[in-house]
Amino acid sequence: MIRPAHLMLSLGVATILAACSTAVGQEARSPDAQRELDKALAGRTPGKPVECIGNFRTSNMHVIDDWTILFREGRTIYLQNPEGGCSGIGSGSNTLVTRLYGTGQLCRGDINHVVDLHTGIAGGACVFTPFVPYTRPAN
């Protein structure tokens, strides 16, 4: 016989395990987001991915959707596609918060938190992958 307390515990554990799943969701960039990305990177060529980039002010960060964040440094735009996406960042009512520990860089593997701009409540997290630099060819 299954006791109600055991059933509730089992359901709780199952819920926690499902929430902690590391399965990577399929990137689902909308046609509008793809057009915006294509426009931002027009005339630029991708370089070799890098592990870290300098820490950026939010004015140098452009969120296209939950799967696409651009960081601008001078004439270079770095494309970041967080592992499994960064749920909620593309809504416009959230921001990305990264805590830097002993470094002034954003790096592959950094855990970033999505925070609601109105309430300040964290709503999720995402992990950075390598950054792909896009530059204009030399004339």
TIMIRO-482218 format. One record per residue: residue in one letter; y, z, x of N, C-alpha, C, O, CB in turn. Coordinates in steps of 0.1 Angstrom, whole numbers, padded with zeros to 4 digits, always signed. Glycine has a CB too. Example, Ala and Ser with C-alpha at 12.3 -4.5 7.8 and 13.67 -1.06 7.14 Angstrom:
2
a-0057+0078+0132-0045+0078+0123-0033+0078+0132-0033+0085+0142-0045+0090+0113
s-0022+0071+0128-0011+0071+0137+0000+0079+0129+0011+0080+0134-0006+0057+0141
//
This chain:
139
m-0012+0000+0008+0000+0000+0000+0012+0000+0009+0013+0008+0019+0000+0012-0010
i+0022-0008+0006+0034-0009+0013+0045+0000+0007+0047-0001-0005+0039-0024+0014
r+0050+0009+0015+0060+0018+0010+0074+0011+0010+0076+0002+0018+0061+0031+0019
p+0082+0014+0000+0095+0008+0000+0103+0010+0012+0111+0000+0016+0103+0014-0012
a+0102+0021+0019+0110+0023+0032+0105+0013+0042+0113+0008+0050+0108+0038+0037
h+0092+0011+0043+0086+0001+0053+0091-0013+0050+0094-0021+0059+0071+0002+0053
l+0091-0016+0037+0095-0030+0033+0110-0032+0036+0113-0042+0042+0093-0031+0017
m+0118-0022+0034+0133-0023+0037+0134-0024+0053+0142-0032+0057+0140-0011+0032
l+0127-0017+0060+0127-0017+0075+0123-0031+0080+0129-0037+0088+0119-0007+0081
s+0112-0036+0074+0107-0050+0078+0118-0060+0074+0120-0069+0082+0094-0053+0071
l+0124-0060+0063+0134-0069+0059+0146-0068+0068+0152-0078+0072+0138-0067+0044
g+0150-0056+0072+0161-0054+0081+0159-0060+0094+0167-0067+0100+0164-0039+0082
v+0147-0058+0100+0143-0064+0113+0143-0079+0112+0148-0085+0121+0129-0058+0117
a+0137-0084+0101+0137-0099+0100+0151-0105+0099+0154-0115+0105+0129-0103+0087
t+0160-0098+0093+0174-0103+0092+0180-0102+0105+0187-0112+0109+0182-0094+0082
i+0179-0092+0113+0184-0091+0126+0179-0101+0135+0187-0108+0143+0182-0077+0132
l+0166-0104+0135+0160-0114+0143+0165-0128+0140+0168-0136+0149+0145-0113+0142
a+0167-0130+0127+0172-0143+0123+0186-0145+0128+0190-0156+0132+0171-0145+0108
a+0194-0135+0127+0208-0136+0132+0209-0137+0147+0219-0143+0151+0216-0123+0128
c+0199-0133+0154+0200-0134+0169+0193-0146+0174+0191-0148+0186+0193-0121+0175
s+0189-0155+0165+0181-0167+0169+0190-0175+0179+0202-0176+0177+0178-0175+0157
t+0183-0180+0189+0190-0188+0199+0189-0202+0197+0192-0210+0206+0185-0184+0213
a+0184-0206+0185+0182-0221+0183+0196-0227+0182+0205-0222+0176+0175-0223+0169
v+0197-0238+0189+0210-0245+0190+0211-0254+0178+0202-0263+0176+0211-0253+0203
g+0222-0253+0171+0224-0262+0159+0228-0276+0164+0234-0277+0174+0235-0256+0150
q+0225-0285+0156+0229-0299+0159+0244-0301+0157+0250-0297+0147+0221-0309+0149
e+0250-0307+0167+0264-0310+0167+0266-0319+0155+0260-0329+0154+0269-0315+0180
a+0276-0316+0147+0279-0324+0135+0294-0328+0135+0301-0323+0126+0274-0317+0122
r+0298-0335+0144+0313-0339+0145+0316-0349+0133+0309-0359+0132+0317-0345+0158
s+0326-0345+0125+0329-0354+0114+0336-0367+0119+0341-0367+0131+0339-0346+0104
p+0337-0377+0111+0343-0389+0116+0358-0387+0119+0363-0393+0129+0343-0400+0105
d+0365-0378+0112+0379-0375+0115+0380-0368+0128+0389-0371+0136+0385-0366+0104
a+0371-0358+0131+0371-0351+0144+0368-0361+0155+0374-0360+0166+0361-0340+0144
q+0359-0370+0153+0355-0380+0163+0367-0389+0166+0370-0392+0178+0343-0389+0159
r+0374-0393+0156+0387-0401+0158+0397-0393+0166+0403-0399+0175+0393-0406+0145
e+0399-0381+0163+0408-0372+0170+0405-0371+0185+0413-0371+0193+0410-0358+0163
l+0392-0369+0187+0387-0367+0201+0389-0380+0208+0393-0380+0220+0372-0363+0201
d+0385-0392+0202+0387-0405+0209+0401-0407+0212+0405-0413+0223+0382-0416+0199
k+0410-0404+0203+0425-0405+0205+0430-0397+0217+0437-0401+0226+0433-0402+0193
a+0425-0384+0218+0429-0375+0228+0424-0380+0242+0431-0377+0252+0424-0361+0226
l+0412-0386+0242+0407-0390+0255+0408-0405+0258+0403-0410+0268+0392-0387+0255
a+0416-0412+0250+0418-0426+0252+0424-0430+0265+0433-0423+0270+0427-0432+0241
g+0418-0439+0272+0423-0443+0285+0418-0434+0297+0422-0436+0308+0438-0444+0285
r+0410-0424+0294+0406-0415+0304+0391-0417+0306+0383-0422+0298+0408-0400+0299
t+0387-0414+0318+0372-0415+0322+0367-0401+0325+0374-0393+0331+0370-0424+0334
p+0354-0398+0321+0349-0385+0324+0345-0384+0339+0341-0393+0345+0336-0383+0315
g+0347-0372+0344+0342-0369+0358+0330-0360+0357+0324-0358+0347+0354-0362+0365
k+0326-0355+0369+0315-0347+0370+0318-0333+0364+0328-0327+0367+0311-0345+0385
p+0309-0328+0355+0312-0315+0349+0314-0304+0360+0308-0304+0370+0300-0311+0340
v+0323-0294+0356+0325-0283+0365+0322-0270+0358+0322-0269+0346+0340-0283+0369
e+0318-0260+0366+0314-0247+0360+0326-0239+0355+0324-0232+0345+0307-0239+0371
c+0337-0240+0361+0349-0231+0358+0362-0239+0358+0363-0249+0365+0350-0219+0367
i+0371-0235+0350+0385-0240+0350+0394-0228+0350+0390-0217+0347+0387-0250+0338
g+0407-0231+0354+0417-0220+0353+0418-0214+0339+0416-0221+0330+0430-0225+0359
n+0423-0202+0339+0425-0196+0326+0437-0203+0319+0447-0205+0326+0428-0181+0327
f+0437-0206+0307+0447-0213+0300+0454-0205+0289+0448-0196+0283+0441-0226+0294
r+0467-0208+0288+0474-0203+0276+0470-0211+0264+0465-0222+0265+0490-0204+0278
t+0471-0205+0252+0467-0211+0240+0474-0224+0238+0469-0233+0231+0468-0202+0228
s+0486-0226+0243+0494-0238+0241+0487-0250+0249+0490-0261+0246+0508-0237+0246
n+0478-0247+0258+0471-0257+0266+0457-0259+0260+0449-0267+0266+0470-0253+0281
m+0454-0253+0249+0440-0254+0243+0442-0261+0229+0451-0258+0222+0434-0240+0241
h+0434-0271+0227+0434-0278+0214+0420-0278+0208+0411-0284+0214+0439-0293+0216
v+0419-0272+0197+0406-0272+0190+0405-0284+0180+0414-0286+0172+0404-0258+0182
i+0395-0292+0182+0393-0303+0173+0384-0299+0161+0387-0302+0150+0387-0315+0181
d+0373-0293+0164+0364-0288+0154+0355-0276+0160+0358-0272+0171+0355-0299+0148
d+0345-0272+0153+0337-0261+0158+0329-0264+0170+0324-0255+0177+0327-0256+0147
w+0328-0277+0174+0320-0281+0185+0328-0287+0197+0323-0291+0207+0310-0291+0181
t+0341-0288+0195+0350-0295+0204+0363-0288+0207+0371-0286+0198+0352-0309+0199
i+0365-0284+0220+0377-0277+0224+0382-0285+0236+0374-0287+0246+0375-0262+0227
l+0395-0288+0237+0401-0294+0248+0410-0285+0255+0418-0278+0249+0408-0307+0244
f+0410-0285+0269+0419-0277+0277+0427-0287+0286+0421-0295+0292+0412-0266+0285
r+0440-0286+0286+0448-0295+0294+0453-0287+0306+0459-0276+0305+0460-0301+0285
e+0452-0294+0317+0457-0289+0330+0464-0301+0337+0457-0309+0343+0446-0282+0339
g+0477-0301+0336+0484-0312+0342+0480-0325+0336+0481-0327+0323+0482-0313+0357
r+0475-0335+0344+0471-0348+0339+0456-0348+0335+0451-0359+0331+0473-0358+0349
t+0449-0337+0336+0435-0336+0333+0432-0329+0320+0438-0319+0317+0427-0329+0345
i+0423-0335+0312+0419-0328+0300+0404-0324+0302+0396-0333+0305+0421-0337+0287
y+0401-0312+0300+0387-0307+0301+0381-0306+0287+0386-0299+0278+0386-0293+0308
l+0370-0312+0285+0362-0312+0272+0352-0301+0273+0344-0300+0282+0355-0325+0269
q+0352-0292+0263+0343-0281+0262+0336-0282+0249+0342-0283+0238+0350-0267+0262
n+0322-0283+0249+0314-0283+0237+0305-0271+0238+0294-0271+0244+0305-0296+0237
p+0310-0260+0232+0303-0247+0232+0288-0248+0228+0286-0256+0218+0310-0236+0224
e+0280-0241+0234+0265-0242+0231+0263-0238+0217+0266-0227+0213+0257-0233+0240
g+0258-0247+0209+0255-0244+0195+0268-0244+0186+0267-0240+0174+0248-0231+0193
g+0279-0248+0191+0292-0247+0184+0298-0234+0184+0293-0224+0190+0289-0251+0170
c+0310-0233+0179+0318-0221+0179+0322-0219+0164+0334-0222+0161+0330-0221+0189
s+0313-0214+0156+0315-0214+0141+0328-0207+0137+0331-0196+0140+0304-0206+0135
g+0336-0215+0130+0348-0210+0124+0361-0214+0132+0372-0212+0127+0348-0196+0122
i+0359-0218+0145+0371-0220+0153+0379-0232+0148+0391-0233+0150+0367-0222+0167
g+0372-0242+0142+0379-0254+0137+0387-0252+0124+0393-0262+0120+0369-0265+0136
s+0386-0241+0118+0392-0239+0105+0407-0238+0105+0414-0241+0095+0387-0226+0098
g+0413-0235+0117+0427-0233+0118+0432-0219+0115+0443-0215+0119+0434-0243+0109
s+0424-0211+0109+0428-0197+0106+0421-0187+0115+0423-0175+0114+0424-0194+0091
n+0415-0193+0125+0408-0184+0136+0413-0188+0149+0418-0199+0151+0393-0185+0135
t+0411-0179+0159+0414-0182+0173+0403-0178+0182+0394-0171+0177+0427-0175+0177
l+0403-0183+0194+0393-0180+0203+0398-0169+0213+0408-0171+0219+0388-0192+0211
v+0390-0158+0215+0394-0148+0224+0383-0146+0235+0371-0145+0232+0396-0134+0216
t+0388-0147+0247+0379-0146+0259+0383-0135+0267+0395-0134+0270+0378-0160+0267
r+0374-0126+0271+0377-0115+0280+0373-0119+0294+0361-0123+0296+0370-0102+0275
l+0382-0118+0303+0379-0122+0317+0376-0109+0324+0384-0099+0324+0391-0129+0323
y+0366-0109+0332+0361-0098+0339+0362-0101+0354+0353-0107+0360+0347-0093+0336
g+0374-0097+0360+0375-0099+0375+0378-0113+0379+0376-0116+0391+0363-0094+0382
t+0382-0122+0370+0384-0135+0374+0395-0141+0365+0398-0136+0354+0372-0144+0373
g+0402-0151+0370+0412-0157+0362+0408-0171+0357+0416-0180+0355+0425-0159+0370
q+0395-0172+0355+0389-0185+0351+0381-0184+0339+0376-0174+0335+0381-0191+0362
l+0380-0195+0332+0370-0197+0321+0358-0204+0327+0360-0214+0333+0376-0205+0308
c+0346-0199+0324+0334-0204+0331+0323-0206+0321+0322-0201+0310+0330-0195+0342
r+0314-0215+0326+0301-0217+0319+0294-0204+0317+0294-0196+0326+0292-0228+0327
g+0289-0201+0305+0283-0189+0302+0291-0178+0297+0286-0168+0292+0276-0184+0315
d+0305-0180+0297+0314-0170+0291+0311-0169+0277+0309-0179+0270+0329-0174+0294
i+0311-0156+0272+0310-0154+0257+0324-0152+0252+0332-0144+0256+0301-0141+0255
n+0327-0160+0242+0340-0160+0235+0339-0156+0221+0328-0159+0214+0346-0175+0236
h+0349-0149+0216+0348-0144+0202+0358-0151+0193+0369-0154+0197+0351-0129+0202
v+0353-0155+0181+0362-0161+0171+0368-0150+0163+0361-0141+0158+0354-0171+0162
v+0381-0149+0163+0388-0139+0156+0398-0145+0145+0405-0154+0147+0397-0130+0166
d+0397-0139+0133+0406-0143+0122+0420-0139+0126+0423-0128+0129+0401-0136+0109
l+0429-0149+0125+0443-0147+0129+0450-0137+0119+0460-0131+0123+0450-0160+0129
h+0446-0137+0107+0453-0128+0097+0448-0114+0097+0456-0105+0095+0451-0134+0083
t+0435-0112+0099+0430-0098+0098+0427-0092+0112+0426-0080+0113+0418-0098+0090
g+0425-0101+0122+0421-0096+0135+0407-0092+0136+0402-0087+0146+0430-0084+0138
i+0399-0096+0126+0385-0093+0126+0377-0104+0133+0379-0115+0130+0380-0090+0112
a+0368-0100+0142+0359-0109+0149+0349-0114+0139+0343-0107+0131+0353-0103+0161
g+0347-0128+0140+0337-0134+0130+0326-0140+0137+0317-0146+0129+0344-0143+0122
g+0324-0140+0149+0313-0147+0156+0316-0148+0171+0326-0144+0176+0310-0160+0150
a+0307-0155+0177+0308-0157+0192+0302-0170+0196+0294-0176+0188+0302-0145+0200
c+0306-0175+0207+0301-0187+0212+0301-0187+0227+0308-0179+0233+0308-0200+0207
v+0293-0195+0233+0291-0196+0248+0295-0209+0254+0291-0220+0248+0276-0193+0252
f+0303-0209+0264+0308-0221+0270+0297-0228+0278+0288-0221+0284+0320-0218+0280
t+0297-0241+0278+0289-0249+0286+0298-0255+0298+0309-0251+0298+0282-0261+0278
p+0292-0263+0307+0301-0268+0317+0313-0276+0311+0311-0282+0300+0293-0278+0327
f+0324-0277+0318+0336-0284+0313+0336-0298+0319+0333-0300+0331+0349-0276+0318
v+0338-0308+0311+0339-0322+0316+0353-0326+0317+0361-0327+0307+0331-0331+0306
p+0358-0329+0330+0372-0333+0332+0373-0348+0328+0365-0357+0331+0376-0331+0347
y+0384-0351+0321+0388-0365+0318+0401-0368+0324+0411-0361+0322+0388-0367+0302
t+0402-0378+0332+0414-0382+0339+0417-0397+0337+0408-0405+0334+0414-0379+0354
r+0429-0401+0339+0433-0415+0338+0430-0421+0351+0432-0415+0362+0448-0417+0334
p+0425-0434+0351+0422-0440+0364+0435-0442+0372+0446-0444+0366+0415-0454+0362
a+0434-0442+0385+0446-0444+0394+0450-0458+0392+0442-0467+0391+0443-0441+0409
n+0463-0460+0392+0469-0474+0391+0468-0482+0403+0472-0494+0404+0483-0474+0386
//
